[in-house]
Amino acid sequence: MKIAVIGTGIVGSLIAREFTKYKVEVEMFEKLPDVGWGVTKANSGILHAGYDDEPHTLRAKYCARGNEMYTTLSKELDFKIKRVGSLVVAFNDKEVKTIEELLERGRKNGVKDLKILSKIEALEVEPNLSREIIAALYSPNAGVIAPWEVAQAAVENALDNGAKLHLSTEVESILEENGKYRLNTSNGIFSFDVVVNAAGLWADELAESAGVKVTPLHPRRGQYILLDRSDLVKTVLFPTPSKAGKGTLVIPTVHDTTLLGPTSEDLTPSEKNSTETTVEGLSEVIKKAQKLVPMVNLSKAIRTFAGLRPENDIKDFVIKREKNMIHIVATRSPGLTAAPALAKDVVEDLAEKLNLRTNGEFRPKRKAIPRIADMNERDKEKLINQDPSYGRIVCRCNKVTEGEIVEAIRRGARTLDGIKFRTTAMFGRCQGSFCTVKIMNIMRRELGNDFEDIVKNLPKSNIVDGVVR
Ligand SMILES: Cc1cc2nc3c(=O)[nH]c(=O)nc-3n(C[C@H](O)[C@H](O)[C@H](O)COP(=O)(O)OP(=O)(O)OC[C@H]3O[C@@H](n4cnc5c(N)ncnc54)[C@H](O)[C@@H]3O)c2cc1C
């Protein structure tokens, strides 16, 4: 049985891995040159506790369960989670009522360990929080991850278990033909017995190409400011939510930086690539972040960026099955948190209906690229003795070594962003000012590229025009 998974975001990558637990042939299709570069690359990276979602929605069904599943998943796939906890803070009595409702909703959704803290208790958890708050909803189970690392890890593990990956291959349409599905792609025609459409912002259009009607998507943009490493906050800080969503947050990231954002701006369906930031958007982020944490200091800003949520009018995920074709649409927040539970249900349901046999040889584990910066002295010494390139620091900000960069290339990185998102080189304070050229030299040596041909991410995003001397 041949199964196609379209899209290698958090949803598609985990679904593809889940399928490799069965005796089937799995092929992944991704229109971008690398995995996890869609919605999964630019978001808040929070494992939400699950109190925010209306009971009986798919979001509520999968959020708290997905959050729990991440603990095992991170051990199997060797990616970092920090269970930093979250506080939803109230500045007035009306907001206290809202957090009490969230507590109740959380309990209905099966979220454990939620409690309301007094002002003093909340300030003990988060000393830099505004003195104006009067109470907060605390969840110790909220966490942070680097979502693209999960997608990379799931794809690597799926490949290790026999799946295939077609990068830079856009699926243009899906056609049902004699009980099979024909994928017309930018790299030719393929035929499959089962197709899973996990194409993020484009899942609605792809479903339509197959003659399946789903609620149309529009992007809802979220702009962010990334601050350099600090211990500004320990916990994810939310204002009380509004109709526009969870609000603008202050987030301690898994890489020890602080993230401020996002905004919530509805764009038109034709703006699915509009990831630009704006003066108005970033000003709003600063104002709202400083309301939560007055000490927020913009002199620490190292990067701004924006992500796009795949929104629909019903404000819930849509999982639509038509024979052996499944469309997963509107993977808005908390899609990241929900993804492991959603992937498991989608695949187990299909496996049962198609009577798929389990793959006794499935290997659940994948090892991350070794990170010198996270190792103790003994392990560092051992690794450097085995391979001296792990002793040569290339990215000074995040202490990434040549060995890590070479390993990222070995695992498929072919662009500067491919290396950045696998190793955190170029991710730190100088944002690549000091190490980009060194990394390009390593790429040239390892891949035999000409310097001029090395791109940041997409075709034509070349860094240099030519070599002067
Ligand atoms: C601003 C913002 C903040 C968020 N914060 C959180 C949070 O803190 N916690 C949380 O749980 N969730 C959060 N989310 C939601 C979460 O990021 C998404 O639910 C999740 O990343 C969606 O993953 P996906 O795999 O569905 O989509 P994607 O990551 O977009 O993956 C789809 C992939 O399909 C590819 N593709 C598209 N069309 C085609 C085609 N025709 N052929 C081949 N490939 C194709 C794309 O290139 C892409 O790589 C946030 C989202 C945003 C935008």
The ligand as an SDF file (V2000), in Angstrom:
LIG
                    3D

 53 58  0  0  0  0  0  0  0  0999 V2000
    1.7040   33.3870   14.8280 C   0  0  0  0  0  0  0  0  0  0  0  0
    1.4270   31.9520   15.1940 C   0  0  0  0  0  0  0  0  0  0  0  0
    1.5630   31.5180   16.5080 C   0  0  0  0  0  0  0  0  0  0  0  0
    1.2790   30.2040   16.8490 C   0  0  0  0  0  0  0  0  0  0  0  0
    1.5760   29.7570   18.0940 N   0  0  0  0  0  0  0  0  0  0  0  0
    1.3290   28.4740   18.4320 C   0  0  0  0  0  0  0  0  0  0  0  0
    1.6960   27.9810   19.7140 C   0  0  0  0  0  0  0  0  0  0  0  0
    2.3370   28.6610   20.4910 O   0  0  0  0  0  0  0  0  0  0  0  0
    1.3420   26.7220   20.0260 N   0  0  0  0  0  0  0  0  0  0  0  0
    0.6440   25.9250   19.1830 C   0  0  0  0  0  0  0  0  0  0  0  0
    0.2990   24.8180   19.5620 O   0  0  0  0  0  0  0  0  0  0  0  0
    0.3610   26.3340   17.9210 N   0  0  0  0  0  0  0  0  0  0  0  0
    0.7040   27.5820   17.5280 C   0  0  0  0  0  0  0  0  0  0  0  0
    0.4470   28.0220   16.2630 N   0  0  0  0  0  0  0  0  0  0  0  0
   -0.1430   27.0890   15.3210 C   0  0  0  0  0  0  0  0  0  0  0  0
    0.9050   26.1650   14.7360 C   0  0  0  0  0  0  0  0  0  0  0  0
    2.0580   26.8660   14.3640 O   0  0  0  0  0  0  0  0  0  0  0  0
    0.2890   25.4780   13.5250 C   0  0  0  0  0  0  0  0  0  0  0  0
   -0.8980   24.8470   13.9450 O   0  0  0  0  0  0  0  0  0  0  0  0
    1.1910   24.4190   12.9250 C   0  0  0  0  0  0  0  0  0  0  0  0
    2.5100   24.8750   12.7450 O   0  0  0  0  0  0  0  0  0  0  0  0
    0.6030   24.0070   11.5790 C   0  0  0  0  0  0  0  0  0  0  0  0
    1.4130   23.0050   11.0500 O   0  0  0  0  0  0  0  0  0  0  0  0
    1.0680   22.3480    9.6570 P   0  0  0  0  0  0  0  0  0  0  0  0
    1.9340   21.1730    9.5210 O   0  0  0  0  0  0  0  0  0  0  0  0
   -0.3960   22.1570    9.5370 O   0  0  0  0  0  0  0  0  0  0  0  0
    1.4050   23.4950    8.5920 O   0  0  0  0  0  0  0  0  0  0  0  0
    2.8070   23.8930    7.9540 P   0  0  0  0  0  0  0  0  0  0  0  0
    3.8780   23.9530    8.9480 O   0  0  0  0  0  0  0  0  0  0  0  0
    2.5560   25.1150    7.1420 O   0  0  0  0  0  0  0  0  0  0  0  0
    3.1160   22.6820    6.9950 O   0  0  0  0  0  0  0  0  0  0  0  0
    2.5310   22.5410    5.7330 C   0  0  0  0  0  0  0  0  0  0  0  0
    3.6220   22.2730    4.7350 C   0  0  0  0  0  0  0  0  0  0  0  0
    3.0270   21.9800    3.4880 O   0  0  0  0  0  0  0  0  0  0  0  0
    3.8160   22.5320    2.4710 C   0  0  0  0  0  0  0  0  0  0  0  0
    2.9510   22.6670    1.2930 N   0  0  0  0  0  0  0  0  0  0  0  0
    1.9300   23.5370    1.1240 C   0  0  0  0  0  0  0  0  0  0  0  0
    1.3470   23.3390   -0.0700 N   0  0  0  0  0  0  0  0  0  0  0  0
    2.0050   22.3230   -0.6630 C   0  0  0  0  0  0  0  0  0  0  0  0
    1.8660   21.6710   -1.9080 C   0  0  0  0  0  0  0  0  0  0  0  0
    0.9190   22.0120   -2.7650 N   0  0  0  0  0  0  0  0  0  0  0  0
    2.7350   20.6770   -2.2250 N   0  0  0  0  0  0  0  0  0  0  0  0
    3.7150   20.3030   -1.3410 C   0  0  0  0  0  0  0  0  0  0  0  0
    3.8850   20.9160   -0.1340 N   0  0  0  0  0  0  0  0  0  0  0  0
    3.0310   21.8970    0.2010 C   0  0  0  0  0  0  0  0  0  0  0  0
    4.2730   23.8490    3.0610 C   0  0  0  0  0  0  0  0  0  0  0  0
    5.4230   24.3410    2.4100 O   0  0  0  0  0  0  0  0  0  0  0  0
    4.5270   23.4750    4.5040 C   0  0  0  0  0  0  0  0  0  0  0  0
    5.8600   23.1040    4.7450 O   0  0  0  0  0  0  0  0  0  0  0  0
    0.7820   29.3140   15.8750 C   0  0  0  0  0  0  0  0  0  0  0  0
    0.6800   29.7480   14.5430 C   0  0  0  0  0  0  0  0  0  0  0  0
    1.0590   31.0330   14.2090 C   0  0  0  0  0  0  0  0  0  0  0  0
    1.0860   31.4380   12.7840 C   0  0  0  0  0  0  0  0  0  0  0  0
  1  2  1  0
  2  3  1  0
  2 52  2  0
  3  4  2  0
  4  5  1  0
  4 50  1  0
  5  6  2  0
  6  7  1  0
  6 13  1  0
  7  8  2  0
  7  9  1  0
  9 10  1  0
 10 11  2  0
 10 12  1  0
 12 13  2  0
 13 14  1  0
 14 15  1  0
 14 50  1  0
 15 16  1  0
 16 17  1  0
 16 18  1  0
 18 19  1  0
 18 20  1  0
 20 21  1  0
 20 22  1  0
 22 23  1  0
 23 24  1  0
 24 25  2  0
 24 26  1  0
 24 27  1  0
 27 28  1  0
 28 29  2  0
 28 30  1  0
 28 31  1  0
 31 32  1  0
 32 33  1  0
 33 34  1  0
 33 48  1  0
 34 35  1  0
 35 36  1  0
 35 46  1  0
 36 37  1  0
 36 45  1  0
 37 38  2  0
 38 39  1  0
 39 40  1  0
 39 45  2  0
 40 41  1  0
 40 42  2  0
 42 43  1  0
 43 44  2  0
 44 45  1  0
 46 47  1  0
 46 48  1  0
 48 49  1  0
 50 51  2  0
 51 52  1  0
 52 53  1  0
M  END
$$$$
